[in-house]
Amino acid sequence: MSDAPDAASDPELCAADRRPPFAQLLPMGIQHVLVMYAGTIAVALIVGGALELSRADISYLIMADLLCCGIGTLIQSLGIWVFGIRMPIVMGSSFVTVGPMVAMATSGEVGIAGIFGATVVSGIFGVLLVPFFTRLLKFFPPLVTGTVIASIGISLMPVGINWAAGGVGAADFGAPVNVGLAVFVLACILTINRLGRGIWVNISVLLGLLVGYIVALPLGVVSLDGLASQPVVGIVTPLHFGMLEFPLSGIIAMCIIMVVTLVESTGMCLALGEMVGKPVDRGLLNRGLYGDGIATTIAGFLNGFPHTSFSQNVGLVGMTGVTSRFVTVVSGVVLILLSLFPQAAFVVASIPKPVLGGAGLVMFGMVASAGINIMTKADMAQRSNQLVFAVSIGFGMIPLAAPGFFAVFPDWTAPIVHSGILLTTVAAVVTNLLLNGPEAVAEQDDTAARAVLEDAAARQHEPATGRD
């Protein structure tokens, strides 16, 4: 690990290596945790719900997620051997992987052990891919990357909509109290974003969930049955849900999405380099991407999901000007400490579906919005680019519009063909090559990274809404 500098004002130190006074480290570190908390636990809530796990199991997933986030953040911020970029990065569960994981969970062919196994393999795949990644990056220019990210938000919207009505299979599905709660939470989040400032805007989703939860308590839609049986302190253990399984379809799905995740992380690393005055060369970028891969591998063993650098925390660095990596080291320690309290995780897991639905409409919609923003870095007045977007989104809509479209396909293909995100990714890469030609794609070798960098820089002063 790197040695901590003794003074924040040492002119010889990079901004990332300067350490603020100890009294400031804790509140600054907690601020980073507040900004990313709602976004990262949402992944556990979504996937746990798709798997129809009990609240106790979902609370365990939340604990595991917080632990993995803390470990990943420490790896990236401190740096261990070739892993970690040594910049103020906070790691969290990647929203990009939610679609494939939900597809696996709902297919009936892949259980939670298979999802964790695919996570481990995708992390190892990511580590092995890093040295060759710059060659693959040219296949993911802004047009492709933006289209894929937009499809993620579109694919997740039905989840938020069903939550708002009470959750699929709920006896009171669509009841006025459910819809009213969802609308109330949505209104709270929008009001905070309209009238709030600073950190209040950055944690608007978290505040919306909190206020919605409080309002839901007297309405009788919150159940805390089983809370008393949860231990006050608990420790996450590896392979809690059983030995890992390695379904081929799940592995293929997660490895493809890992490429998209690395494209996003490249943009985050480049943006941070600009913020801290430490230009990111290939070696430094490799360290950051290695950090993503190893954090994802560790997460799979510790009952967690694929991890990536959280863009809202990169935005927070730009907004506050606090560029010290020792602030995010504190964030990592805080996340690990939070993972030790099962009762707190159980309470989070008891958030009613309608409350989650109100927040989900914002979070998932902002994912789609971010994708469209990146996509517009390409010339969308060009007909070939319009066709790439149209065909790719069309393929991605198949599982949503016609769930039985691939019913006669072999069962092992279910997690692949039922994932609109994967279908969009394959369609976008192929149609971009066909319509724009390999020469045009080759000319865009590092355009995707630059576009994500520009997007991150443009959003430095915008509020975070839970996107990874």
C-alpha positions, 0 to 999 in steps of 0.5 A: 500500500502507498504511504500516507503523506503528512501534510495536505499542503505539500506542493510536491504531492499530487492533489489525490495524495494530499491528506486533509486534517483528520477532523475533516476526513470522517465527515467528508468520507461519510458524505461519499457514502451518503451519495452512493448508498441508495444506488448500490443497495438498490442492486441487492434489492432488485436482484433479491426481489427477482430471486424471490428471496426472503427479507432476511436473505435480502438484508444479508445481500445488502450487508455483503454489498456494503462489505464488498463496496468497502473492500473495493473502495480501499483497493482503488484508493490505497492501491495494492500491488497492480490493483487500484488507481490510487485516486478518490474512487468509491466502488459500488454494485454496477447497475449495468449488470442488473438487467442480465442478473434479473434475466437469469433470476427470472429464467428459472435456469440460474439461481443465486449461486449461478449469479455469484459464479458468473460474477467471479468469472466475469471479474477474472475475465475483466482482469485478463482483458485489461491488457488488451482492452484498448483494442476492444474499446474501438468497438464501443464508440459513444454511439454504441456505449450510449445506446447500451446504457440507454437500453439499461434504463429502458429495460429496468423501467418495468421493474420500477413501474411494477414496484410502484403498483405494489410488486408483481404478484401482490394481492393489492397490486395497483391499489391507490395506496401503493400508487399514491406512495410511489407518486409521493416519493417521486414528488419528494425527490423532484422537490428536493432537486428543485429547491435543495442545494449541495449535499441535499440534492446529491442524496435526494433519492436516499431522502425520498426513500427515507420520507416515503418509509416514514409515511408508509409506517402508519399506513400498515404496508411496512412489515418488520416481522423477524427483525427481533430475531436478527443479531445486532452484529453479524459478519458476512461469510464467503459462499453464504448461499452455497458453493458457486455454480458456473452456468455457461449462459450466465457467464457469457452474459456477465462477461459481455457486460463486463466490457461495457462496465470497463468502458464506463470505468475508463471514462471515470478514471480519465475524469478523475485524472483531470480533476486531481491534476494527474493525467491518466496514462495507460499504466495508471488506467490499467491499475484502475481497471484491474481494480474493477476486475479484482473487486468484482471477483472478490464480490462474487465470493463474498455474496456480492455483485459486479462492482465499478467506480460510481459516477456520482462520487466522481461528480461529488469530487468535482463539485466539492473540490475535495480530491484526496484519496484518503477521504474515500479510504475513510468511506471504505472503512465506513462501508465495512463497518456498516456491513456489520449490522444485520438489523439495519440491513433488515430495515432497509430490506423492508422498504415497501415496493411502492416506495422503491417504485417512486425512487426507481422511476427516477434512478432507472430513467436517469440511467437512460438519460445518461446513455442518451447524453453519451450517445449524442456525442456521435453525429445523430443527424447521420442516417446510419447512426440513427439506424444503429440506435433504432435497430439496437433498441428494437432488439432490446425491446423484444424481451419486454414486448414479447416475453415468449418470443424466444420460447422455442430456443434451448433453455440454456440460452434463456439468460442471454436472449431474455436480456434486452441489454445483451441483445442491444449490445450485440445488435449495436456493435454488429450494426455499427460495424455493418453500417459505418464500416470497420474503417469508421469504427477504427477511427473512433479508437478512443472516442468512447473514453473521451466522450464519457470523460466529457460527459462526466466533466459536464455533470460534475456540478449536477446532482447524483441520482443513484446511477453507477 
